[in-house]
Amino acid sequence: MKPLQISPETAVKLAEKLNVPLEQLMHMPQHILLQKLAQLNEDKND
């Protein structure tokens, strides 16, 4: 599995928001990352 195709700045911000290590974020499957982002957005809207 190849790393996510996102900029370094975006990766750092996402890792901070999701409270996961940067290396773990970069090797996270895309569908899991999208699921976590959706959950984060849902939590923010509540």
N, C-alpha and C positions, 0 to 999 in steps of 0.2 A: 504494500500500500504506500503510495507516495504522500508526502506531506501536503497539507492544505496550501492552496495557491492564494495566499493573502499577504498583504504587506507586513513588514515587521512591526510597524506602528499599530496596525489593526490587531495583530496577534497579541501584542503586549496589553492593549486595552481590553480585549476579550478575556485574556487570562485573568486580569484583575477583576473584571465584572463577574466572571463565572467562578472565581476563587479556585482555580486549578493552576498547577505549574505550567509554565510556557511550553516545556517539552511535551507534556501530556496533551496539551491543546493541539499542538502541531501534528500529533500522530492520532488524533481522535477521528474516527470515521465521520464523514460529512453529515450523514443522517442523524447521528447522535448530537453533533454540534448544533444542527438546526433545531433539534428537539429541545436542547438546553436553552437556546436563544428564545424559542417560543415560550418556554416556561418563565424565563426571566422577564420577558415582555408582559406576560400575563400577570405575574406578581407585581410588576410596576404599575399596571393599570388598576389593580385592586386597591 
